[in-house]
Amino acid sequence: MEGALIVLIPISVLVVGGIVAVLWWAARQGQFDDLEGPAHAILMDDDKPPAARSAERKGDTPDAAQHADASQKSR
């Protein structure tokens, strides 16, 4: 029984130290800076299909985007 404790206690100390090191690294890298942004981003749903969004970025009309979407579906 005592032999198991001699092995398990140092292993658990190393595991806890590893967890602390990972959490410290994540905090230093800014992983916890914006905790509310992703939660709000999922609620901001745009109702346009991806082809219409890309067409708007390029400056095309929505009709051209629908035509492009239909041509992609026929492939």
N, C-alpha and C positions, 0 to 999 in steps of 0.2 A: 504494500500500500504506500509506504513512504517513498519507494523508488519511483512510483508513478507521479507523485507530487514533485519530485526533483526534476522530472522531465516536463510536466505540464505547466508548472508555474513560469519557467523561463519562456516557454512557447507562448503562453497567454500574454506575458509582458511584451514580447516582440510583436504580437498581433495588434495589441492596443497601441504600441508605439507606431506601427505602420499606419493604422487608422488615423492617428493624430497627425502624422506627417502628410498623409493624403489630404486631410481636411485643411491643414495649414497651407499646403501648396495651392489648393483650389481657392482659398480665400485670397491669397496673394495674387493669383492670376485673374481675379475679378469674376469668378463664377457665381458669386452670390450678390453681385451689384444690383441687378434688376430682377427682383423676384415677382413683381406684378406685371411686367410687360408681356410675357408669354401668355399669362392668364387672360389679359385683355385682348391680345392679338387673335386668339381663337374665336372671340365673339365678333370680331370685325369680319363678317363674311361678305364678300362681293359676289353678286349674283350673275356676273358676266362669265361666259365660257372663256377658257384660256386663249382661244384664237382671237376673240374680240379684245381682250386685254392687250395682247401683243400687237394687234393692229392699231390700237389707240396710241401705243408707244411709238409706232412707226409713223403715225399721222394718217393712216388710211381711214376710210369710212367704215362704219359698222357693217354695211352691206358687203363690202369686200372681205371683211373678216368672216362673215357667214359663208360666203362663196369659198373662201380658203378652207374653212372648217368642213364644208361639204365635199370638197375635192380630196381632203385628207381621209375622210371616211370611205370614199370609193376606192381607195388603194388597197 
